[in-house]
Amino acid sequence: MRKKEKKEKFFSSKAMLPGVILLAALLTACGAKTPGGEAAPETVISDGSAAETTAQTVSQTEEAAGQEDGGSPENNCVSFNSGRSRYGWWRGSDKYTEEDYEQVRSYQAAGYENMSVDEFNRMVMDWEDEDAFHKTEEVFQRIFYSLKETDPMADFVYGTLSNTWDECERKHYGICQRQKNPWHSGEAFLETYGDVFGDKEFLTGSYADYSFDYTIPDEQTVTVAQRDGILKSVDEDMQAFLKKQSQEALQDEDAMEKAANAELVRLLKNLGDQVVWEGGRELSYYWNDVYDEEDTEDWHEEKEEKEADWTKQYDLVLKELKFPGYEDMSIAEFNRRINAVFSGYDEDKEDFYDAYDNVIENMEDTDENAEFLLTTVRASQEEYYARQRELYARKQVDPEYEVEISSTREEDVFGDKMVVQMAEGYYTFTYHILDADKLAGVFHGADGYVLIRMGGKGRVHLVERAVGKGGMDEEQLKEVIDKAGKAAGNSYIEYTGCEVGYLYMEDYDE
């Protein structure tokens, strides 16, 4: 999964590209159509191909149009560089047909490996036959747009046919001499994942996208298998290069881009004489992780204000979050389900997101579901996030709970109840779940999960202690919290510490 998909919130990949309608219109203008590809598979390590961007496609289109209008070829063919990609960044809407699939399969079954490049390319996509070329081009567009990465023909389509398509396309359109060479695109990437309460969650990703031009001096003697093998060897060697790097090195984008570029040049200079590098290349490198702050900037969309139906929103929130039988779920199961509700963005859940924000912001502490929404659900989210941070940092990271305390003490003053003392404070405490699968029935206070109650109803007891006669200071409050936390722990969960932000008290009867 390409996680510059932030975040999915979390989180693949690069910016969404222009719409299919605009692209189709532009491509129609010059007669050239360029396919997209399948999203990168969700694997830790995989060799693949870099994507041809829509921007490049549009540039190609503009070149052709410029030449038809008498524009300079040298000025209008600068961007037609990168080859077709296995891992595209967007997909078209046209699904391939059964006839399309069978046509492509016939190429695979024709013993292509031992054919010369010239023979195979002419059989598949004769660049000198105008009608046949464009019919096959349309088939390939649908196949490349919609063929799944898991399909048995995926390697053949996104490897062999991708190379052939680019080679034939260059010969057919012949935009300018400088850009007649085919280009091969590749991508080396490493992705790491971790187990978060049973969910497979993305942690880090490093990506080197590259492309280079080449020629085949004798297409009648070089076989398809030889061509594909040579080009694939570059992808494999770049993948091996990336795999050898330390995590610290992978995070330094500028240094890694220079190192990867140097390695690519070294490999291309040693291709041999069957496939020859012609000197053109492009390479970009980026690092991504779940804590990449670059993509966390908030954005706001102006919406038409409408009066919220509180009851309807309240019911919707409880329907989505208060699962039947949740009280007896393990922490692991409950946390997985809560995360599934909030992870990613689903347009169909827009009403729920709005409702949740409104309910959390405006519900009263006395509401019968306040503890569930404000304590239990929030604790679940923090636990999930802490587990992600723990896997990423490779050290124990404990969830943290914030508590605000506020209370008063009243006494009888000549028959009237008068406030004689008030207290306000803030503290945080951390805890560590030792076994999330066995920690069950926790919402009834079993198994020591009363730790969380310290942030809910349990704070009342702490406040009462704080505003008792004589009061207490911050150090004394910390001692009270530490004692309660240690007493609540067991073999499934343990208290790990607290910090008192502040404690302010005032006696009015002094």
C-alpha positions in Angstrom: 0.0 0.0 0.0 1.5 3.3 -1.0 1.1 5.3 2.1 1.7 8.7 0.9 -2.1 8.0 1.2 -2.4 9.9 4.1 -3.5 9.0 6.3 -5.6 6.8 5.7 -5.6 9.0 7.6 -3.1 6.5 7.1 -2.4 6.4 5.6 -0.3 5.5 0.3 0.5 8.3 -1.7 0.9 11.2 -4.0 -1.6 13.9 -4.8 -4.7 12.9 -6.6 -4.4 13.6 -10.3 -6.7 15.4 -12.7 -10.0 13.8 -13.6 -10.5 11.2 -16.3 -12.8 13.4 -18.4 -10.3 16.2 -18.8 -7.6 13.7 -19.6 -9.7 11.9 -22.1 -10.5 15.1 -23.9 -6.8 16.1 -24.1 -5.8 12.7 -25.3 -8.4 12.7 -28.0 -7.0 15.9 -29.3 -3.7 14.2 -30.3 -4.8 10.6 -30.7 -2.5 9.3 -28.0 -3.8 7.7 -24.9 -1.7 6.7 -21.9 -2.8 4.2 -19.4 -2.7 4.2 -15.7 -1.9 1.2 -13.5 -2.7 -0.8 -10.4 -2.0 0.5 -6.9 1.0 -0.9 -5.3 0.4 -4.1 -3.4 0.4 -4.1 0.4 3.7 -5.9 1.0 6.7 -5.2 3.0 9.2 -5.4 0.2 8.3 -5.6 -3.5 9.9 -4.7 -6.8 7.7 -2.6 -9.0 7.5 0.3 -11.4 7.2 4.0 -11.0 4.1 5.7 -12.2 3.8 7.8 -15.3 2.0 10.9 -14.0 -0.9 12.6 -15.6 1.2 15.7 -15.9 3.6 13.8 -18.1 0.7 12.5 -20.2 -0.7 16.0 -20.7 2.7 17.2 -21.7 2.9 14.5 -24.3 -0.4 15.5 -25.6 0.5 19.2 -25.8 3.7 18.2 -27.7 1.7 16.4 -30.4 -0.8 19.3 -30.6 2.0 21.8 -30.8 3.6 20.0 -33.8 0.3 19.8 -35.6 0.1 23.6 -35.2 3.7 24.1 -36.6 5.3 24.3 -33.2 9.0 23.4 -32.7 9.5 19.7 -31.9 12.5 20.5 -29.7 10.4 22.9 -27.6 7.4 20.6 -27.3 8.8 17.2 -26.4 10.6 17.9 -23.2 8.4 16.0 -20.8 7.7 12.8 -22.8 10.2 10.8 -20.7 8.9 8.3 -18.3 7.7 5.0 -19.4 4.5 3.2 -18.4 4.1 2.1 -14.9 3.1 -1.0 -13.0 2.0 1.1 -10.0 0.0 4.0 -11.3 -1.5 6.7 -9.2 -5.0 6.7 -10.6 -7.2 4.3 -12.4 -9.6 4.8 -15.3 -13.3 3.8 -15.1 -13.4 1.5 -18.2 -13.2 -2.1 -17.1 -11.6 -4.6 -19.5 -13.9 -6.9 -21.4 -13.7 -10.7 -21.6 -12.5 -10.3 -25.2 -9.8 -7.9 -24.1 -8.5 -10.4 -21.6 -8.5 -13.3 -24.0 -6.6 -11.1 -26.6 -3.9 -10.4 -24.1 -3.8 -14.0 -22.9 -3.2 -15.1 -26.5 0.0 -13.0 -26.6 1.2 -14.7 -23.5 0.4 -18.1 -24.9 2.3 -17.5 -28.1 5.7 -18.4 -26.8 6.7 -14.8 -26.7 9.9 -15.4 -24.6 11.8 -16.8 -27.5 10.5 -14.4 -30.1 12.7 -11.5 -31.2 11.6 -8.1 -29.9 10.8 -7.0 -33.4 8.6 -10.0 -34.2 6.7 -9.9 -30.9 6.1 -6.1 -31.0 4.8 -6.3 -34.6 2.5 -9.2 -33.7 1.1 -7.4 -30.7 1.0 -3.8 -31.8 2.2 -3.1 -35.3 3.1 0.6 -35.2 2.8 0.8 -39.0 -0.8 -0.4 -39.2 -2.9 2.6 -38.1 -6.2 0.8 -37.4 -4.7 -2.2 -35.8 -2.4 -0.1 -33.6 -5.3 2.0 -32.1 -7.6 -1.0 -31.6 -4.9 -2.7 -29.6 -4.1 0.5 -27.8 -7.7 0.7 -26.6 -7.6 -2.9 -25.4 -4.3 -2.1 -23.5 -5.8 1.0 -21.9 -8.7 -1.0 -20.4 -6.4 -3.8 -19.3 -3.9 -1.4 -17.6 -6.6 0.6 -16.0 -8.5 -2.3 -14.4 -6.4 -5.5 -14.2 -5.8 -6.4 -10.6 -2.3 -6.8 -9.3 -3.2 -10.3 -8.1 -4.3 -11.5 -11.5 -2.2 -14.4 -13.0 -1.3 -12.2 -16.0 -0.3 -9.1 -14.0 3.5 -9.7 -14.3 3.1 -10.3 -18.0 0.9 -7.2 -18.6 2.8 -4.8 -16.4 6.2 -6.1 -17.4 6.4 -7.5 -20.9 3.4 -5.7 -22.5 4.4 -2.5 -20.7 7.8 -2.6 -22.4 6.3 -3.5 -25.8 3.6 -0.8 -25.6 6.1 2.0 -24.9 8.5 0.8 -27.6 5.7 0.6 -30.2 4.1 3.9 -29.1 7.3 5.8 -29.6 7.7 4.4 -33.1 4.0 5.1 -34.0 3.8 8.7 -32.8 7.4 9.6 -33.5 7.0 13.0 -31.8 10.6 14.2 -32.1 13.9 12.6 -32.5 15.1 13.3 -29.0 12.1 11.4 -27.5 11.9 8.4 -29.9 13.7 6.2 -27.4 11.5 4.1 -25.2 11.6 4.6 -21.5 11.5 2.0 -18.7 10.0 3.0 -15.3 10.7 1.2 -12.1 10.2 1.7 -8.4 12.1 0.3 -5.4 10.2 0.5 -2.2 10.3 -0.8 1.4 7.3 -0.7 3.7 7.0 -1.8 7.3 3.8 -2.9 9.1 3.0 -3.7 12.7 0.4 -5.6 14.6 -1.9 -3.2 16.4 -4.4 -5.1 18.4 -4.7 -7.7 15.6 -4.8 -5.0 12.8 -2.0 -4.8 10.2 -1.1 -1.1 10.2 1.4 0.8 8.1 4.4 2.2 9.9 7.0 3.4 7.4 7.7 3.5 3.7 10.6 4.5 1.5 10.2 4.9 -2.3 12.6 5.5 -5.1 10.7 6.2 -8.4 12.9 6.2 -11.5 12.9 5.9 -15.3 15.5 5.8 -18.0 15.6 5.6 -21.8 17.2 2.8 -23.8 17.6 1.4 -27.3 17.9 -2.1 -28.6 20.5 -2.0 -31.4 19.3 -5.2 -33.0 15.6 -5.9 -32.3 15.7 -8.9 -34.7 18.2 -10.9 -32.6 17.4 -9.8 -29.0 14.6 -11.9 -27.6 11.7 -10.6 -25.6 12.9 -12.7 -22.6 16.4 -11.1 -22.9 15.0 -7.6 -23.1 12.6 -8.1 -20.1 15.3 -9.8 -18.1 17.8 -6.9 -18.6 15.3 -4.3 -17.7 14.0 -6.3 -14.7 17.6 -6.8 -13.5 17.8 -3.0 -13.0 14.6 -3.1 -10.9 15.9 -6.0 -8.8 19.2 -4.3 -8.2 17.6 -1.0 -7.2 15.4 -3.0 -4.8 18.4 -4.7 -3.3 20.2 -1.4 -3.0 17.3 0.1 -1.0 17.0 -3.0 1.1 20.6 -2.6 2.3 20.1 0.9 3.7 19.6 1.5 7.4 16.4 3.1 8.6 18.3 6.2 9.6 19.7 6.5 6.0 16.3 6.0 4.5 14.8 8.9 6.4 17.3 11.4 4.9 15.5 12.1 1.6 18.1 14.4 0.0 21.0 12.0 0.8 19.1 9.0 -0.3 18.0 10.5 -3.6 21.7 11.3 -4.4 22.8 7.8 -3.4 20.0 6.1 -5.4 20.7 8.3 -8.4 24.3 7.3 -8.3 23.4 3.6 -8.0 21.0 3.9 -11.0 23.7 5.5 -13.1 26.2 2.7 -12.2 23.7 0.0 -13.1 22.7 1.6 -16.4 26.3 2.0 -17.5 26.8 -1.7 -17.1 23.7 -2.9 -19.0 25.7 -4.4 -21.9 25.2 -4.2 -25.6 21.8 -5.9 -26.1 19.9 -3.1 -24.3 21.8 0.2 -24.3 21.2 3.1 -22.0 21.0 6.4 -24.0 21.8 8.8 -21.1 18.3 9.9 -20.1 17.1 9.3 -16.6 14.8 10.6 -13.8 14.7 9.7 -10.2 12.9 10.9 -7.1 13.0 9.5 -3.6 10.7 10.1 -0.6 10.2 8.8 2.9 6.9 8.4 4.6 5.7 7.3 8.0 2.6 7.5 10.1 4.0 10.5 11.9 5.0 12.5 8.8 4.0 16.0 9.8 4.2 17.3 6.2 0.7 16.0 5.4 -1.0 16.8 8.6 -2.0 20.3 7.9 -5.7 20.8 8.6 -8.0 22.0 5.8 -11.4 23.3 6.0 -14.2 23.1 3.4 -16.9 25.8 3.6 -20.2 24.1 4.1 -23.7 25.4 4.2 -24.7 25.9 7.8 -27.6 23.8 8.8 -29.2 23.3 12.2 -28.2 20.0 13.7 -30.9 17.6 14.9 -29.3 16.7 18.3 -31.4 13.6 18.9 -30.7 12.2 15.5 -27.0 12.9 15.8 -26.8 11.5 19.3 -28.5 8.2 18.2 -26.3 7.9 15.2 -23.1 8.2 17.3 -24.3 5.5 19.7 -25.4 3.3 16.9 -21.9 3.4 15.3 -19.8 3.1 18.5 -21.8 1.3 21.2 -21.6 -2.2 19.8 -23.9 -4.9 21.0 -22.2 -6.8 23.8 -19.3 -4.4 24.0 -19.1 -4.7 27.7 -17.8 -8.3 27.4 -15.4 -7.7 24.5 -11.6 -7.9 25.0 -9.7 -4.7 24.8 -8.1 -5.9 21.6 -11.4 -6.5 19.9 -13.0 -3.3 21.1 -10.1 -1.2 20.1 -10.0 -2.8 16.6 -13.7 -2.1 16.1 -13.4 1.5 17.3 -10.4 2.2 15.0 -12.3 0.7 12.1 -15.1 3.3 12.6 -12.7 6.2 12.6 -9.9 5.2 10.3 -9.7 6.6 6.8 -12.3 8.8 5.2 -15.6 7.5 4.0 -17.8 10.0 2.2 -20.8 7.9 3.2 -20.0 8.5 6.9 -19.9 12.3 6.6 -23.1 12.6 8.7 -21.5 10.4 11.4 -18.3 12.5 11.5 -20.3 15.7 11.9 -22.5 14.1 14.5 -19.6 12.8 16.6 -17.9 16.2 16.7 -21.1 17.9 17.7 -22.0 15.3 20.4 -18.5 15.2 22.0 -18.3 19.0 22.0 -21.7 19.6 23.5 -22.8 16.7 25.6 -23.2 17.2 29.4 -21.0 15.3 31.9 -24.2 14.1 33.5 -25.4 12.3 30.3 -25.8 8.6 30.8 -23.4 7.9 27.9 -20.9 10.5 28.8 -18.5 8.1 30.5 -18.7 5.7 27.5 -18.0 8.4 24.9 -15.7 10.7 26.8 -13.7 8.0 28.7 -14.0 4.6 27.1 -14.0 5.5 23.4 -11.3 8.1 23.9 -9.2 5.7 25.8 -9.6 3.1 23.1 -8.3 5.6 20.4 -5.3 6.6 22.6 -4.4 2.9 23.2 -4.5 2.2 19.5 -2.3 5.2 18.6 0.1 4.3 21.4 0.5 0.8 20.1 1.4 2.3 16.7 3.9 4.6 18.2 5.4 1.7 20.1 6.0 -0.4 17.0 7.4 2.6 15.2 9.8 3.7 18.0 10.7 0.0 18.9 10.3 0.8 22.6 7.4 0.8 25.1 5.0 3.6 24.6 2.2 3.9 27.1 -1.2 5.4 26.4 -1.9 8.6 28.3 -5.1 9.8 29.9 -5.8 13.5 30.7 -7.9 14.4 33.7 -9.3 17.8 34.7 -10.6 18.1 38.3 -12.9 20.8 39.6 -15.0 20.8 42.8 -16.2 22.8 45.7 -16.8 22.1 49.4 -19.8 23.6 51.1 -20.6 24.1 54.8 -23.5 25.4 56.8 -23.2 29.1 57.5 -26.0 30.3 59.8 -28.4 27.9 58.1 -27.3 28.5 54.5 -25.1 26.3 52.4 -22.0 28.3 51.4 -19.0 27.4 49.3 -16.0 27.5 51.7 -13.4 25.9 49.5 -12.8 25.2 45.8 -10.2 23.2 43.9 -9.2 23.0 40.2 -6.5 20.9 38.8 -5.1 18.9 35.9 -3.1 15.7 35.7 -2.2 13.0 33.3 -1.5 9.3 34.0 -0.1 6.5 31.8 -0.7 2.8 31.9 0.4 -0.3 30.0 -1.8 -3.1 28.7 0.1 -6.4 29.2 -2.4 -8.6 27.5 -5.2 -6.9 25.4 -6.7 -10.3 24.4 -7.2 -11.5 27.9 -8.2 -8.2 29.4 -12.0 -8.6 29.1 -15.2 -7.4 30.8 -13.3 -4.3 31.4 -16.2 -1.9 31.2 -17.6 -3.3 34.4 -14.4 -2.4 36.2 -13.0 -5.9 36.1 -9.4 -6.9 35.6 -8.0 -3.7 36.9 -9.2 -1.5 34.1 -10.4 0.8 36.9 -7.3 2.7 35.9 -9.4 4.4 33.2 -12.1 5.1 35.7 -9.6 7.3 37.4 -10.1 9.7 34.5 -13.9 9.3 34.7 -15.9 8.7 37.9 -12.7 8.0 39.8 -11.7 11.6 39.7 -14.5 12.5 42.0 -12.8 10.6 44.8 -9.6 12.4 44.1 -11.3 15.8 44.1 -13.1 15.0 47.4 -9.7 14.2 48.9 -8.2 17.4 47.5 -10.9 19.7 48.9 -11.1 18.0 52.3 -10.3 20.1 55.3 -6.7 21.1 55.2 -6.6 20.5 51.4 -3.5 19.2 49.7 -0.7 20.4 47.4 0.5 19.0 44.0 2.9 16.6 45.6 0.3 15.1 47.9 -2.1 14.8 44.9 0.5 12.9 43.0 1.0 10.5 45.9 -2.8 9.9 46.0 -2.9 9.1 42.2 0.2 6.9 42.4 -1.2 4.9 45.2 -4.6 4.4 43.5 -3.0 3.5 40.2 -0.6 0.9 41.7 -3.4 -0.7 43.6 -5.6 -1.0 40.5 -3.0 -2.9 38.3 -2.8 -6.6 37.9 -1.2 -9.2 35.5 -3.1 -7.7 32.5 -2.7 -4.0 33.0 -0.3 -1.8 35.0 -0.1 1.8 36.1 3.1 3.4 34.9 3.1 7.0 36.3 1.5 10.4 36.5 2.2 14.0 36.2 0.3 16.8 37.9 0.0 19.8 35.7 -1.4 22.1 38.3 -3.6 22.2 41.5 -5.2 25.4 42.6 -7.1 25.7 45.8 -8.8 28.5 47.7 -10.4 28.6 51.1 -13.1 31.2 51.5 -13.5 30.7 55.3 -10.0 31.8 56.2 
